[in-house]
Amino acid sequence: MGLKLKSGGRTPDIPRSGMAIPDLGRAGAPGPNGQPRLLVFASLHCADCIELFPHLAQASAALPEYRLILMVAGDPADVREMSDYFEWTFPVYPVHARDMLDALGVRTFPLAIFELGDGKVARAAAVHDEAEIRRLAAGLLMKGGDEHGLRMPDELHA
């Protein structure tokens, strides 16, 4: 999976596997509950994020084993209007831009983090469409395999 960097862009700041995910409660979102989640962090002031938004419903439908939660930096009324426009059925939480950086530690947009229910990053990357989200998920949750039907990539095994 290649990263799409703009000319003169810098390398995205991506959380590493095994890192604890910051408390999303500051943004009103629920914490880990043992179920796998796909956390997507975006901004209304990010062109790549705006291009990703139409792909999110398809990504959510293609990965039903993950609960998609979208965190969006922007005016809450604008975030609600966007959610209504796309008719998203997954939860969408508006976040103040400063909280996205300071409280949640997100510095790269759009960012997708897969979490297997334990509050830790299983896999994360900057993403731009449904195909990139699906490639990121590939291998994390499959039928058979390890405990609870999960097969994790070797780098996640201790």
Secondary structure, DSSP 8 states (H G I E B T S, - for coil): ------TT--------TT-B---GGGGT-----SS-EEEEEEETT-HHHHHHGGGHHHHHHH-TTSEEEEEEES-HHHHHHHHHHHT--S-EEEE-HHHHHHTT---SSSEEEEE-SSSBEEEEEE--SHHHHHHHHTTTS-SSSSGGG----GGG--
